[in-house]
């Protein structure tokens, strides 16, 4: 039974890596598109980029937390403070 949990956890971590890579491509694309507009505000672009990056990191930590062995066995152990959007 333990091996099946390890296999699912490994698959989930692999998917987190893949999604993170694709998400970074979309963030880079969004920043490039924002810079194409005439009179693009670099401060706004930088702020948006930082916000995107922060949200991506928060989501990645959340999913990695779900894959932790102690949490994977007992989902109720996962604290609601992890769901912070800041």
N, C-alpha and C positions, 0 to 999 in steps of 0.2 A: 504494500500500500504506500509506503514511504517513497518508493521510486517513482510512482505515478505523480505524486505531489511535486517531486523534484523536476520531473519532465515538464509538467505544466508550468511551473515557476520559471524554468529556463526558457520555455517558449514565450511566456509573457515578457520576460526581460529582453529577449531578442526583438519582440514587437515594439517595446518601448524605444529601443535603439533605432529601429527603422522609422518609427513615427517621428522621433526627434530629428533625424536627418532630413526627412521630407519637410517637416515644419520649418526648419532653418532655411531651406530653399525658398519656401513661400514667404518668409519674413524678408529675406534678401531681395526677392522679387518685388515685394510691396514697397520697400525702401527705394529701390531703383525707379519704380513707377512714380513715386512721390517726387523724386528729384527731376523727373522729366517735365513737370508742370512749370510754366513760366512763373518766375517770382517765388519759387519754392522756398519756404521758410526752413532753414537748416536747423534752427532750434526746435521747431515742431517735429521735424523728421527725427532728430536725435532723441527727443522725448518719446516719440512713438516707438522707436526702435528699442529703447530701454524698457518701455512698458511691455512690448511683445516678448522680449527676452526674459523679463521677470516672470511673465505668465507661463512661458514655456518651461522655465526652470521649476516653477511651482508645480506644474502638472507632472513633470518628470519625477520630482521628489515624491509626489503623491502616489504615482504608479509603482515606483520602486519600493515605497513603503508597503504597499499592498502585497508585494512579492517577498517581503521579509519572512523568514521561516516561522517566527513566533506569531506574526499577524496572519500569515497564510493559513495556519491551522485554526486560529481563533479570530475571525474578522471583527468580533465585538471589541477586541483589544485595541483596535485602531482608534485613536482619539480624534474627536471632532475638531480639535485645534489644527489638525493637518489641513483642513479644508479652507484655511485662511486665503483670501483672495488678494491680499496686499502684497 
